[in-house]
Amino acid sequence: MNINISSLHFKADIKLEDFIREKVGKLPSFFDGIIESDVTLKLEQASNNENKIAEIKVMLPGNDLFAKKQAKSFEEAVDNAVDALRKQLIKRKEKFKGL
């Protein structure tokens, strides 16, 4: 699976990119048909500390899955988005089994 990482208005360091690749790289174990994933990291201009946003789009045959999470750190936001996608992938897999 190909993982594309882009960060808007800042440069993500290597450790953050490795963390993202490790977390997103586990998604194919929940669903085999993943083609690629796009991860977008954003900094929001907010007054609170939770201004890091991670958006992950997973391309599947048919429909794509998407999760967007906001947290105090990019790691936490990516972790939460991957958890949301994991649940979506499991639901999708069960739907295919039911057909």
N, C-alpha and C positions, 0 to 999 in steps of 0.2 A: 504494500500500500504506500502510495506517495503522500507525504505530509508537507504542505506548503505553509510556511509561517511568515506573516507580515506584521509589522508593528508600525502604527501610525504616529507620526510626530516624535518618535524617539527610536533609538537603536537598542534592540534587545541583546543582552549579553549571551555568551555561548552556554553558560550554565542554565539559563532560563530556556533556551532553545532545546538543550538536551533533556531537560525536565519535561517539556511539552512532547518531544518525540517519544520519550519513555511512556508517558501516560496515554497519549493518543495511540501509540503503537500497540497497546493492549486491546483496543476495541475489536480488531478482527477475531479475537477469541470468542466474542459473543455473537458475531454474525459474519459469515464467510464472504458475502458479496460486496464488501466495501471496495470501491474503486480508488478513491483518494479522499483526503481531508484538507480543508483550508482552515487555518487558525489565524484569527486577526486579534491583535492586542491593541487596546486603545487606552489613553489617559483622558478621563473626563474632567472638565473644569468644574469641580464641585467643592463646596466648602467643608464637607466631611472627609474623613480618611478613606472611605470606601469609594475610591475614584478609579480603580483599575478594572477594566472590562475585558473579558475574554469571550470571543465569539468563535464557535467551532461549527463548521458545516461539513457533514459527511455525505459523500456522493455514493449513492446506491443505484443499482438498476431500477428504473421506475422513478420513485420519489427520493428526494434528498432529506436528510435529517439536520436539524439545526438546534443549537443551544447557545444562549447568551447569559453569562453570569457576571455579577459585579461584586468585588470584594476589596479587602484592604491590601492584598498582594496579588500579583499575577498568578503565583503558584496556587493560591487558594481559589481564585476565579477559574483557573484551568481545571483544577481538581473537581470543583462543583459542576462545571460544564461537562466534563467527561462522565461524571456520575449520572447526570441527566441523560446524556447520550446512551450510556450503557442501558439504562432503563428503557429508552425508546427502542434500542436494538433488540433487547430481549422480547419486548412486546411485538415487534415486527416479526421476529423469528417464530414466536408462538402463533401469530396470525398465519404465517406461511404453512406451519405444520397442520393447522386446522383446515386448510383448503383441500 
